[in-house]
Amino acid sequence: MRPSFGQHARRVGGPYLREVLGPLVGELAAAPRALEVDPARMPDDHAAGELTDNVAALADWLGRCTDALTSARSLAALPTQMRAVLAEMGRHADAAQMERGLRTALFGGYLILRFVNPAIVAPESHGLLATPPSLPARTSLKYAAKLLQAAANGSLPPEEAFVPLHETIRAAQPRIAAFLVTCADEPAAS
């Protein structure tokens, strides 16, 4: 049986994930409460300011995650095998005359959707945490992955609860798109 893109990325990319995203994921998992952004899901006894704080914390996290992912260190650490997969995808996208936005979404589907986000939502399964995160932490991790995916796709989450994060997502989009395109450049021979 041939491994899927996600399985391949997970097999060769573990050290990359631990180096580039491990501390950021650990930080979210260690938060004392869920960074809930949906007022309907907030317990009644929580202050309205907590919602604002949660939005700010997720916005800050997405900014720092974008910094970490798009850094020169991240590009250098990305396994050559994964860059080769992205380069091959790029060749096929070029042959199909794929529009730039779709091309970037294709790269983001492989790198972010099938590689980075599974590690964010299940960090214990990817070696980023020694033990499973708490249920409140899983909420924060799920939201973080949703924001990162939106930034990689060039989209915005349609739910009302995420509207306060749209500007942060928009700010991350061009940087993540440029990083994905750079990752798909032909990797240096190793």
N, CA and C atoms as an extended XYZ file, in Angstrom:
570
Properties=species:S:1:pos:R:3:atomname:S:1:resname:S:1:resid:I:1 pbc="F F F"
N         0.847       -1.183        0.000 N   MET     1
C         0.000        0.000        0.000 CA  MET     1
C         0.892        1.246        0.000 C   MET     1
N         0.567        2.195       -0.834 N   ARG     2
C         1.330        3.433       -0.938 CA  ARG     2
C         0.876        4.398        0.151 C   ARG     2
N         1.834        5.072        0.800 N   PRO     3
C         1.437        6.035        1.838 CA  PRO     3
C         0.793        7.275        1.209 C   PRO     3
N        -0.100        7.879        1.953 N   SER     4
C        -0.708        9.126        1.501 CA  SER     4
C         0.288       10.262        1.683 C   SER     4
N        -0.038       11.409        1.111 N   PHE     5
C         0.810       12.590        1.307 CA  PHE     5
C         0.972       12.895        2.791 C   PHE     5
N        -0.138       12.819        3.527 N   GLY     6
C        -0.084       13.115        4.961 CA  GLY     6
C         0.797       12.135        5.713 C   GLY     6
N         0.684       10.847        5.407 N   GLN     7
C         1.519        9.837        6.066 CA  GLN     7
C         2.990       10.057        5.735 C   GLN     7
N         3.275       10.344        4.469 N   HIS     8
C         4.659       10.597        4.061 CA  HIS     8
C         5.222       11.803        4.797 C   HIS     8
N         4.456       12.869        4.831 N   ALA     9
C         4.916       14.082        5.502 CA  ALA     9
C         5.157       13.821        6.984 C   ALA     9
N         4.263       13.086        7.602 N   ARG    10
C         4.406       12.793        9.035 CA  ARG    10
C         5.658       11.957        9.303 C   ARG    10
N         5.920       11.003        8.433 N   ARG    11
C         7.077       10.120        8.616 CA  ARG    11
C         8.390       10.887        8.494 C   ARG    11
N         8.495       11.743        7.504 N   VAL    12
C         9.778       12.436        7.287 CA  VAL    12
C         9.869       13.781        8.003 C   VAL    12
N         8.720       14.311        8.467 N   GLY    13
C         8.721       15.672        8.989 CA  GLY    13
C         8.650       15.846       10.489 C   GLY    13
N         8.715       14.769       11.251 N   GLY    14
C         8.607       14.877       12.705 CA  GLY    14
C         9.597       15.850       13.327 C   GLY    14
N        10.883       15.736       13.008 N   PRO    15
C        11.851       16.678       13.592 CA  PRO    15
C        11.545       18.134       13.237 C   PRO    15
N        11.090       18.361       12.010 N   TYR    16
C        10.710       19.711       11.587 CA  TYR    16
C         9.599       20.253       12.477 C   TYR    16
N         8.556       19.455       12.678 N   LEU    17
C         7.432       19.891       13.505 CA  LEU    17
C         7.879       20.218       14.923 C   LEU    17
N         8.691       19.340       15.486 N   ARG    18
C         9.151       19.566       16.866 CA  ARG    18
C         9.995       20.830       16.964 C   ARG    18
N        10.823       21.082       15.975 N   GLU    19
C        11.697       22.259       16.005 CA  GLU    19
C        10.925       23.558       15.770 C   GLU    19
N        10.099       23.575       14.748 N   VAL    20
C         9.464       24.823       14.316 CA  VAL    20
C         8.183       25.131       15.093 C   VAL    20
N         7.371       24.124       15.343 N   LEU    21
C         6.062       24.372       15.954 CA  LEU    21
C         5.904       23.842       17.369 C   LEU    21
N         6.774       22.964       17.791 N   GLY    22
C         6.645       22.349       19.110 CA  GLY    22
C         6.414       23.341       20.242 C   GLY    22
N         7.253       24.363       20.374 N   PRO    23
C         7.050       25.315       21.477 CA  PRO    23
C         5.722       26.068       21.390 C   PRO    23
N         5.301       26.443       20.196 N   LEU    24
C         4.037       27.179       20.042 CA  LEU    24
C         2.835       26.309       20.378 C   LEU    24
N         2.878       25.053       19.966 N   VAL    25
C         1.784       24.135       20.274 CA  VAL    25
C         1.766       23.838       21.773 C   VAL    25
N         2.936       23.638       22.343 N   GLY    26
C         3.020       23.396       23.781 CA  GLY    26
C         2.466       24.548       24.599 C   GLY    26
N         2.718       25.739       24.143 N   GLU    27
C         2.209       26.937       24.813 CA  GLU    27
C         0.676       26.969       24.810 C   GLU    27
N         0.072       26.671       23.664 N   LEU    28
C        -1.397       26.644       23.594 CA  LEU    28
C        -1.958       25.533       24.471 C   LEU    28
N        -1.307       24.386       24.447 N   ALA    29
C        -1.790       23.242       25.221 CA  ALA    29
C        -1.681       23.488       26.723 C   ALA    29
N        -0.760       24.333       27.120 N   ALA    30
C        -0.551       24.602       28.546 CA  ALA    30
C        -1.428       25.739       29.076 C   ALA    30
N        -2.149       26.413       28.205 N   ALA    31
C        -2.995       27.526       28.649 CA  ALA    31
C        -3.996       27.031       29.693 C   ALA    31
N        -4.279       27.839       30.708 N   PRO    32
C        -5.146       27.395       31.797 CA  PRO    32
C        -6.625       27.241       31.410 C   PRO    32
N        -7.008       27.796       30.271 N   ARG    33
C        -8.404       27.699       29.844 CA  ARG    33
C        -8.449       27.678       28.320 C   ARG    33
N        -9.581       27.258       27.802 N   ALA    34
C        -9.775       27.256       26.355 CA  ALA    34
C        -9.832       28.688       25.845 C   ALA    34
N        -9.246       28.906       24.703 N   LEU    35
C        -9.326       30.219       24.062 CA  LEU    35
C       -10.580       30.240       23.186 C   LEU    35
N       -11.695       30.176       23.846 N   GLU    36
C       -12.994       30.138       23.166 CA  GLU    36
C       -13.295       31.507       22.566 C   GLU    36
N       -13.748       31.516       21.310 N   VAL    37
C       -14.086       32.775       20.642 CA  VAL    37
C       -15.569       32.866       20.293 C   VAL    37
N       -16.303       31.805       20.529 N   ASP    38
C       -17.732       31.794       20.235 CA  ASP    38
C       -18.497       32.133       21.510 C   ASP    38
N       -19.141       33.304       21.561 N   PRO    39
C       -19.864       33.691       22.779 CA  PRO    39
C       -20.911       32.657       23.201 C   PRO    39
N       -21.510       31.967       22.250 N   ALA    40
C       -22.529       30.970       22.577 CA  ALA    40
C       -21.941       29.766       23.311 C   ALA    40
N       -20.648       29.562       23.202 N   ARG    41
C       -19.996       28.423       23.855 CA  ARG    41
C       -19.297       28.809       25.160 C   ARG    41
N       -19.341       30.082       25.482 N   MET    42
C       -18.712       30.553       26.716 CA  MET    42
C       -19.606       30.230       27.903 C   MET    42
N       -19.038       29.731       28.995 N   PRO    43
C       -19.854       29.526       30.205 CA  PRO    43
C       -20.421       30.862       30.690 C   PRO    43
N       -21.590       30.807       31.277 N   ASP    44
C       -22.289       32.022       31.723 CA  ASP    44
C       -21.499       32.829       32.749 C   ASP    44
N       -20.674       32.158       33.529 N   ASP    45
C       -19.963       32.852       34.606 CA  ASP    45
C       -18.671       33.533       34.146 C   ASP    45
N       -18.388       33.521       32.864 N   HIS    46
C       -17.161       34.144       32.364 CA  HIS    46
C       -17.425       35.593       31.967 C   HIS    46
N       -16.433       36.413       32.216 N   ALA    47
C       -16.549       37.846       31.927 CA  ALA    47
C       -16.479       38.086       30.417 C   ALA    47
N       -17.131       39.139       29.978 N   ALA    48
C       -17.117       39.502       28.552 CA  ALA    48
C       -15.701       39.807       28.086 C   ALA    48
N       -14.887       40.325       28.971 N   GLY    49
C       -13.505       40.637       28.612 CA  GLY    49
C       -12.690       39.404       28.275 C   GLY    49
N       -13.105       38.269       28.785 N   GLU    50
C       -12.380       37.029       28.495 CA  GLU    50
C       -12.442       36.695       27.005 C   GLU    50
N       -13.588       36.955       26.390 N   LEU    51
C       -13.743       36.715       24.960 CA  LEU    51
C       -12.756       37.580       24.178 C   LEU    51
N       -12.647       38.832       24.531 N   THR    52
C       -11.699       39.748       23.888 CA  THR    52
C       -10.266       39.264       24.104 C   THR    52
N        -9.970       38.813       25.317 N   ASP    53
C        -8.632       38.285       25.618 CA  ASP    53
C        -8.331       37.044       24.788 C   ASP    53
N        -9.335       36.181       24.621 N   ASN    54
C        -9.139       34.955       23.839 CA  ASN    54
C        -8.853       35.279       22.377 C   ASN    54
N        -9.604       36.216       21.830 N   VAL    55
C        -9.377       36.637       20.434 CA  VAL    55
C        -7.963       37.198       20.300 C   VAL    55
N        -7.558       38.040       21.253 N   ALA    56
C        -6.208       38.622       21.206 CA  ALA    56
C        -5.140       37.544       21.323 C   ALA    56
N        -5.361       36.563       22.181 N   ALA    57
C        -4.381       35.486       22.359 CA  ALA    57
C        -4.256       34.646       21.092 C   ALA    57
N        -5.371       34.334       20.445 N   LEU    58
C        -5.308       33.568       19.195 CA  LEU    58
C        -4.677       34.391       18.076 C   LEU    58
N        -4.968       35.660       18.020 N   ALA    59
C        -4.357       36.531       17.009 CA  ALA    59
C        -2.846       36.585       17.208 C   ALA    59
N        -2.428       36.735       18.448 N   ASP    60
C        -0.997       36.748       18.758 CA  ASP    60
C        -0.357       35.420       18.369 C   ASP    60
N        -1.021       34.315       18.693 N   TRP    61
C        -0.483       32.996       18.375 CA  TRP    61
C        -0.337       32.833       16.859 C   TRP    61
N        -1.371       33.227       16.095 N   LEU    62
C        -1.288       33.096       14.635 CA  LEU    62
C        -0.137       33.933       14.092 C   LEU    62
N         0.058       35.124       14.626 N   GLY    63
C         1.179       35.955       14.181 CA  GLY    63
C         2.518       35.291       14.451 C   GLY    63
N         2.681       34.736       15.647 N   ARG    64
C         3.950       34.083       15.984 CA  ARG    64
C         4.121       32.772       15.227 C   ARG    64
N         3.025       32.067       14.981 N   CYS    65
C         3.091       30.847       14.183 CA  CYS    65
C         3.489       31.181       12.742 C   CYS    65
N         2.918       32.241       12.201 N   THR    66
C         3.281       32.689       10.854 CA  THR    66
C         4.760       33.054       10.811 C   THR    66
N         5.235       33.770       11.832 N   ASP    67
C         6.667       34.101       11.902 CA  ASP    67
C         7.516       32.831       11.894 C   ASP    67
N         7.130       31.852       12.712 N   ALA    68
C         7.913       30.612       12.814 CA  ALA    68
C         7.886       29.827       11.510 C   ALA    68
N         6.700       29.690       10.924 N   LEU    69
C         6.581       28.913        9.686 CA  LEU    69
C         7.297       29.550        8.506 C   LEU    69
N         7.257       30.867        8.420 N   THR    70
C         7.808       31.541        7.236 CA  THR    70
C         9.256       31.973        7.420 C   THR    70
N         9.869       31.586        8.504 N   SER    71
C        11.254       31.988        8.774 CA  SER    71
C        12.243       31.220        7.896 C   SER    71
N        13.414       31.793        7.749 N   ALA    72
C        14.485       31.117        7.018 CA  ALA    72
C        14.837       29.800        7.710 C   ALA    72
N        14.769       29.792        9.019 N   ARG    73
C        15.048       28.563        9.788 CA  ARG    73
C        14.058       27.464        9.422 C   ARG    73
N        12.790       27.828        9.272 N   SER    74
C        11.766       26.858        8.906 CA  SER    74
C        12.025       26.296        7.512 C   SER    74
N        12.328       27.168        6.569 N   LEU    75
C        12.600       26.714        5.205 CA  LEU    75
C        13.801       25.782        5.180 C   LEU    75
N        14.844       26.123        5.922 N   ALA    76
C        16.036       25.280        5.967 CA  ALA    76
C        15.753       23.933        6.622 C   ALA    76
N        14.833       23.906        7.593 N   ALA    77
C        14.534       22.671        8.317 CA  ALA    77
C        13.533       21.779        7.595 C   ALA    77
N        12.777       22.333        6.650 N   LEU    78
C        11.774       21.543        5.949 CA  LEU    78
C        12.468       20.419        5.179 C   LEU    78
N        12.078       19.173        5.430 N   PRO    79
C        12.765       18.052        4.780 CA  PRO    79
C        12.775       18.160        3.259 C   PRO    79
N        13.896       17.808        2.690 N   THR    80
C        14.075       17.857        1.239 CA  THR    80
C        13.021       17.009        0.533 C   THR    80
N        12.660       15.874        1.141 N   GLN    81
C        11.650       15.009        0.519 CA  GLN    81
C        10.309       15.727        0.398 C   GLN    81
N         9.972       16.515        1.393 N   MET    82
C         8.706       17.247        1.336 CA  MET    82
C         8.780       18.365        0.304 C   MET    82
N         9.914       19.019        0.230 N   ARG    83
C        10.070       20.054       -0.794 CA  ARG    83
C        10.011       19.441       -2.184 C   ARG    83
N        10.523       18.223       -2.334 N   ALA    84
C        10.463       17.543       -3.626 CA  ALA    84
C         9.014       17.243       -4.010 C   ALA    84
N         8.191       16.831       -3.032 N   VAL    85
C         6.773       16.590       -3.297 CA  VAL    85
C         6.112       17.894       -3.743 C   VAL    85
N         6.406       18.982       -3.031 N   LEU    86
C         5.832       20.278       -3.395 CA  LEU    86
C         6.298       20.728       -4.780 C   LEU    86
N         7.565       20.488       -5.093 N   ALA    87
C         8.081       20.856       -6.413 CA  ALA    87
C         7.371       20.064       -7.505 C   ALA    87
N         7.129       18.788       -7.253 N   GLU    88
C         6.411       17.962       -8.229 CA  GLU    88
C         4.974       18.453       -8.389 C   GLU    88
N         4.341       18.801       -7.290 N   MET    89
C         2.998       19.371       -7.368 CA  MET    89
C         3.023       20.657       -8.190 C   MET    89
N         4.055       21.460       -7.995 N   GLY    90
C         4.198       22.701       -8.749 CA  GLY    90
C         4.332       22.461      -10.234 C   GLY    90
N         5.100       21.440      -10.605 N   ARG    91
C         5.252       21.111      -12.031 CA  ARG    91
C         3.907       20.710      -12.636 C   ARG    91
N         3.147       19.905      -11.900 N   HIS    92
C         1.827       19.501      -12.401 CA  HIS    92
C         0.878       20.692      -12.466 C   HIS    92
N         0.950       21.569      -11.479 N   ALA    93
C         0.107       22.770      -11.490 CA  ALA    93
C         0.467       23.667      -12.670 C   ALA    93
N         1.751       23.792      -12.957 N   ASP    94
C         2.190       24.588      -14.111 CA  ASP    94
C         1.689       23.975      -15.417 C   ASP    94
N         1.803       22.647      -15.522 N   ALA    95
C         1.357       21.965      -16.743 CA  ALA    95
C        -0.148       22.142      -16.950 C   ALA    95
N        -0.886       22.209      -15.844 N   ALA    96
C        -2.336       22.396      -15.929 CA  ALA    96
C        -2.710       23.875      -16.016 C   ALA    96
N        -1.699       24.751      -16.041 N   GLN    97
C        -1.910       26.194      -16.074 CA  GLN    97
C        -2.827       26.653      -14.942 C   GLN    97
N        -2.541       26.119      -13.765 N   MET    98
C        -3.346       26.425      -12.586 CA  MET    98
C        -3.123       27.867      -12.160 C   MET    98
N        -4.192       28.535      -11.828 N   GLU    99
C        -4.155       29.919      -11.356 CA  GLU    99
C        -3.383       29.988      -10.034 C   GLU    99
N        -2.718       31.107       -9.800 N   ARG   100
C        -1.823       31.264       -8.645 CA  ARG   100
C        -2.495       30.938       -7.302 C   ARG   100
N        -3.701       31.438       -7.081 N   GLY   101
C        -4.384       31.183       -5.817 CA  GLY   101
C        -4.689       29.706       -5.603 C   GLY   101
N        -5.090       29.015       -6.677 N   LEU   102
C        -5.352       27.580       -6.570 CA  LEU   102
C        -4.063       26.808       -6.330 C   LEU   102
N        -2.997       27.270       -6.969 N   ARG   103
C        -1.678       26.643       -6.798 CA  ARG   103
C        -1.233       26.735       -5.338 C   ARG   103
N        -1.376       27.916       -4.776 N   THR   104
C        -1.000       28.114       -3.379 CA  THR   104
C        -1.869       27.256       -2.467 C   THR   104
N        -3.175       27.179       -2.753 N   ALA   105
C        -4.069       26.334       -1.954 CA  ALA   105
C        -3.667       24.864       -2.061 C   ALA   105
N        -3.207       24.447       -3.227 N   LEU   106
C        -2.725       23.076       -3.411 CA  LEU   106
C        -1.530       22.807       -2.498 C   LEU   106
N        -0.568       23.714       -2.495 N   PHE   107
C         0.610       23.547       -1.638 CA  PHE   107
C         0.212       23.577       -0.164 C   PHE   107
N        -0.704       24.485        0.178 N   GLY   108
C        -1.176       24.577        1.561 CA  GLY   108
C        -1.945       23.338        1.980 C   GLY   108
N        -2.646       22.724        1.036 N   GLY   109
C        -3.359       21.489        1.345 CA  GLY   109
C        -2.418       20.387        1.765 C   GLY   109
N        -1.278       20.318        1.106 N   TYR   110
C        -0.284       19.308        1.472 CA  TYR   110
C         0.449       19.688        2.756 C   TYR   110
N         1.015       20.865        2.782 N   LEU   111
C         1.887       21.233        3.897 CA  LEU   111
C         1.115       21.600        5.163 C   LEU   111
N         0.079       22.390        5.041 N   ILE   112
C        -0.644       22.855        6.229 CA  ILE   112
C        -1.762       21.874        6.605 C   ILE   112
N        -2.660       21.573        5.684 N   LEU   113
C        -3.818       20.735        6.000 CA  LEU   113
C        -3.430       19.310        6.376 C   LEU   113
N        -2.499       18.712        5.649 N   ARG   114
C        -2.191       17.302        5.872 CA  ARG   114
C        -0.956       17.058        6.732 C   ARG   114
N        -0.226       18.108        7.048 N   PHE   115
C         1.000       17.926        7.819 CA  PHE   115
C         1.003       18.745        9.104 C   PHE   115
N         0.899       20.055        8.979 N   VAL   116
C         1.001       20.926       10.149 CA  VAL   116
C        -0.250       20.834       11.026 C   VAL   116
N        -1.427       20.972       10.438 N   ASN   117
C        -2.642       21.009       11.254 CA  ASN   117
C        -2.914       19.723       12.025 C   ASN   117
N        -2.698       18.536       11.460 N   PRO   118
C        -2.879       17.340       12.298 CA  PRO   118
C        -1.963       17.339       13.522 C   PRO   118
N        -0.777       17.882       13.382 N   ALA   119
C         0.136       17.964       14.527 CA  ALA   119
C        -0.355       18.986       15.549 C   ALA   119
N        -1.015       20.033       15.084 N   ILE   120
C        -1.550       21.031       16.013 CA  ILE   120
C        -2.731       20.451       16.791 C   ILE   120
N        -3.654       19.774       16.115 N   VAL   121
C        -4.853       19.291       16.805 CA  VAL   121
C        -4.621       18.002       17.587 C   VAL   121
N        -3.605       17.248       17.246 N   ALA   122
C        -3.278       16.014       17.985 CA  ALA   122
C        -1.771       15.974       18.246 C   ALA   122
N        -1.271       16.921       19.027 N   PRO   123
C         0.186       17.036       19.204 CA  PRO   123
C         0.831       15.830       19.869 C   PRO   123
N         0.084       15.115       20.670 N   GLU   124
C         0.637       13.938       21.320 CA  GLU   124
C         0.913       12.817       20.312 C   GLU   124
N         0.179       12.789       19.216 N   SER   125
C         0.362       11.773       18.178 CA  SER   125
C         1.516       12.092       17.246 C   SER   125
N         2.036       13.302       17.326 N   HIS   126
C         3.106       13.738       16.429 CA  HIS   126
C         4.393       14.061       17.180 C   HIS   126
N         4.448       13.693       18.437 N   GLY   127
C         5.661       13.903       19.219 CA  GLY   127
C         5.873       15.324       19.701 C   GLY   127
N         4.831       16.160       19.643 N   LEU   128
C         4.971       17.534       20.110 CA  LEU   128
C         4.664       17.662       21.593 C   LEU   128
N         3.873       16.732       22.124 N   LEU   129
C         3.551       16.682       23.548 CA  LEU   129
C         3.685       15.234       24.017 C   LEU   129
N         4.102       15.067       25.254 N   ALA   130
C         4.245       13.724       25.806 CA  ALA   130
C         2.901       13.112       26.186 C   ALA   130
N         1.945       13.953       26.561 N   THR   131
C         0.631       13.468       26.967 CA  THR   131
C        -0.451       14.218       26.197 C   THR   131
N        -1.629       13.626       26.077 N   PRO   132
C        -2.709       14.309       25.367 CA  PRO   132
C        -3.090       15.615       26.073 C   PRO   132
N        -3.417       16.652       25.304 N   PRO   133
C        -3.850       17.906       25.918 CA  PRO   133
C        -5.241       17.765       26.537 C   PRO   133
N        -5.565       18.662       27.433 N   SER   134
C        -6.884       18.677       28.061 CA  SER   134
C        -7.945       19.047       27.026 C   SER   134
N        -9.191       18.823       27.368 N   LEU   135
C       -10.281       19.211       26.462 CA  LEU   135
C       -10.297       20.709       26.179 C   LEU   135
N       -10.115       21.576       27.201 N   PRO   136
C       -10.039       23.009       26.883 CA  PRO   136
C        -8.869       23.335       25.941 C   PRO   136
N        -7.745       22.669       26.131 N   ALA   137
C        -6.594       22.904       25.254 CA  ALA   137
C        -6.902       22.457       23.835 C   ALA   137
N        -7.639       21.366       23.702 N   ARG   138
C        -8.013       20.895       22.358 CA  ARG   138
C        -8.856       21.938       21.627 C   ARG   138
N        -9.709       22.634       22.358 N   THR   139
C       -10.489       23.708       21.737 CA  THR   139
C        -9.561       24.779       21.182 C   THR   139
N        -8.605       25.201       21.975 N   SER   140
C        -7.645       26.224       21.529 CA  SER   140
C        -6.854       25.733       20.329 C   SER   140
N        -6.400       24.488       20.372 N   LEU   141
C        -5.604       23.925       19.277 CA  LEU   141
C        -6.444       23.816       18.002 C   LEU   141
N        -7.696       23.427       18.154 N   LYS   142
C        -8.595       23.324       16.993 CA  LYS   142
C        -8.791       24.693       16.349 C   LYS   142
N        -9.003       25.709       17.166 N   TYR   143
C        -9.172       27.056       16.624 CA  TYR   143
C        -7.891       27.550       15.951 C   TYR   143
N        -6.755       27.268       16.559 N   ALA   144
C        -5.476       27.684       15.973 CA  ALA   144
C        -5.288       27.044       14.599 C   ALA   144
N        -5.604       25.764       14.487 N   ALA   145
C        -5.480       25.077       13.198 CA  ALA   145
C        -6.432       25.673       12.167 C   ALA   145
N        -7.635       26.024       12.598 N   LYS   146
C        -8.623       26.628       11.689 CA  LYS   146
C        -8.106       27.964       11.146 C   LYS   146
N        -7.521       28.761       12.022 N   LEU   147
C        -6.985       30.054       11.597 CA  LEU   147
C        -5.826       29.877       10.622 C   LEU   147
N        -4.942       28.951       10.936 N   LEU   148
C        -3.786       28.710       10.068 CA  LEU   148
C        -4.229       28.191        8.702 C   LEU   148
N        -5.216       27.305        8.686 N   GLN   149
C        -5.712       26.787        7.410 CA  GLN   149
C        -6.344       27.900        6.581 C   GLN   149
N        -7.105       28.767        7.218 N   ALA   150
C        -7.703       29.888        6.490 CA  ALA   150
C        -6.622       30.776        5.895 C   ALA   150
N        -5.568       31.015        6.656 N   ALA   151
C        -4.470       31.839        6.148 CA  ALA   151
C        -3.790       31.156        4.959 C   ALA   151
N        -3.625       29.852        5.035 N   ALA   152
C        -2.977       29.124        3.933 CA  ALA   152
C        -3.864       29.039        2.701 C   ALA   152
N        -5.182       28.962        2.906 N   ASN   153
C        -6.120       28.860        1.779 CA  ASN   153
C        -6.443       30.197        1.141 C   ASN   153
N        -6.090       31.287        1.808 N   GLY   154
C        -6.485       32.595        1.309 CA  GLY   154
C        -7.965       32.846        1.507 C   GLY   154
N        -8.532       32.238        2.560 N   SER   155
C        -9.955       32.385        2.836 CA  SER   155
C       -10.149       32.963        4.237 C   SER   155
N       -11.386       33.155        4.609 N   LEU   156
C       -11.730       33.631        5.951 CA  LEU   156
C       -12.826       32.730        6.504 C   LEU   156
N       -12.724       32.314        7.770 N   PRO   157
C       -13.798       31.499        8.341 CA  PRO   157
C       -15.105       32.284        8.320 C   PRO   157
N       -16.189       31.674        7.856 N   PRO   158
C       -17.444       32.418        7.730 CA  PRO   158
C       -18.202       32.617        9.037 C   PRO   158
N       -17.857       31.835       10.071 N   GLU   159
C       -18.598       31.936       11.320 CA  GLU   159
C       -18.404       33.313       11.950 C   GLU   159
N       -19.476       33.837       12.486 N   GLU   160
C       -19.471       35.161       13.123 CA  GLU   160
C       -18.405       35.271       14.210 C   GLU   160
N       -18.183       34.184       14.946 N   ALA   161
C       -17.219       34.208       16.052 CA  ALA   161
C       -15.797       34.508       15.577 C   ALA   161
N       -15.490       34.231       14.300 N   PHE   162
C       -14.140       34.428       13.791 CA  PHE   162
C       -13.936       35.773       13.099 C   PHE   162
N       -15.000       36.545       12.946 N   VAL   163
C       -14.886       37.856       12.294 CA  VAL   163
C       -13.821       38.738       12.966 C   VAL   163
N       -13.728       38.760       14.306 N   PRO   164
C       -12.690       39.600       14.920 CA  PRO   164
C       -11.262       39.167       14.576 C   PRO   164
N       -11.106       37.965       14.020 N   LEU   165
C        -9.781       37.467       13.655 CA  LEU   165
C        -9.490       37.607       12.160 C   LEU   165
N       -10.448       38.116       11.391 N   HIS   166
C       -10.267       38.216        9.941 CA  HIS   166
C        -9.054       39.072        9.569 C   HIS   166
N        -8.880       40.177       10.238 N   GLU   167
C        -7.752       41.058        9.886 CA  GLU   167
C        -6.418       40.366       10.151 C   GLU   167
N        -6.331       39.630       11.234 N   THR   168
C        -5.109       38.885       11.547 CA  THR   168
C        -4.851       37.822       10.489 C   THR   168
N        -5.900       37.134       10.070 N   ILE   169
C        -5.766       36.110        9.030 CA  ILE   169
C        -5.319       36.759        7.728 C   ILE   169
N        -5.946       37.876        7.373 N   ARG   170
C        -5.558       38.585        6.134 CA  ARG   170
C        -4.084       38.987        6.163 C   ARG   170
N        -3.606       39.418        7.318 N   ALA   171
C        -2.201       39.829        7.438 CA  ALA   171
C        -1.261       38.651        7.247 C   ALA   171
N        -1.683       37.459        7.656 N   ALA   172
C        -0.829       36.273        7.537 CA  ALA   172
C        -0.842       35.688        6.123 C   ALA   172
N        -1.915       35.883        5.387 N   GLN   173
C        -2.094       35.218        4.094 CA  GLN   173
C        -0.960       35.440        3.097 C   GLN   173
N        -0.527       36.665        2.823 N   PRO   174
C         0.518       36.817        1.800 CA  PRO   174
C         1.852       36.208        2.235 C   PRO   174
N         2.144       36.262        3.515 N   ARG   175
C         3.399       35.683        3.999 CA  ARG   175
C         3.386       34.160        3.882 C   ARG   175
N         2.268       33.555        4.239 N   ILE   176
C         2.177       32.100        4.139 CA  ILE   176
C         2.154       31.676        2.675 C   ILE   176
N         1.448       32.414        1.839 N   ALA   177
C         1.425       32.093        0.407 CA  ALA   177
C         2.826       32.166       -0.184 C   ALA   177
N         3.569       33.209        0.137 N   ALA   178
C         4.944       33.338       -0.379 CA  ALA   178
C         5.817       32.191        0.128 C   ALA   178
N         5.643       31.813        1.394 N   PHE   179
C         6.410       30.704        1.945 CA  PHE   179
C         6.086       29.400        1.216 C   PHE   179
N         4.810       29.140        0.973 N   LEU   180
C         4.419       27.909        0.284 CA  LEU   180
C         5.011       27.845       -1.115 C   LEU   180
N         4.980       28.961       -1.818 N   VAL   181
C         5.560       29.001       -3.165 CA  VAL   181
C         7.071       28.754       -3.099 C   VAL   181
N         7.726       29.365       -2.127 N   THR   182
C         9.176       29.157       -1.963 CA  THR   182
C         9.474       27.701       -1.635 C   THR   182
N         8.645       27.088       -0.792 N   CYS   183
C         8.846       25.670       -0.442 CA  CYS   183
C         8.745       24.778       -1.671 C   CYS   183
N         7.917       25.188       -2.638 N   ALA   184
C         7.718       24.403       -3.838 CA  ALA   184
C         8.807       24.629       -4.883 C   ALA   184
N         9.698       25.589       -4.637 N   ASP   185
C        10.837       25.745       -5.532 CA  ASP   185
C        11.665       24.473       -5.467 C   ASP   185
N        12.322       24.150       -6.540 N   GLU   186
C        13.113       22.922       -6.597 CA  GLU   186
C        14.114       22.904       -5.447 C   GLU   186
N        14.079       21.862       -4.597 N   PRO   187
C        15.016       21.793       -3.476 CA  PRO   187
C        16.437       21.544       -3.944 C   PRO   187
N        17.365       22.019       -3.163 N   ALA   188
C        18.773       21.770       -3.478 CA  ALA   188
C        19.051       20.275       -3.309 C   ALA   188
N        19.925       19.743       -4.117 N   ALA   189
C        20.277       18.325       -4.014 CA  ALA   189
C        20.982       18.088       -2.682 C   ALA   189
N        20.620       16.960       -2.060 N   SER   190
C        21.265       16.663       -0.785 CA  SER   190
C        22.153       15.448       -0.890 C   SER   190
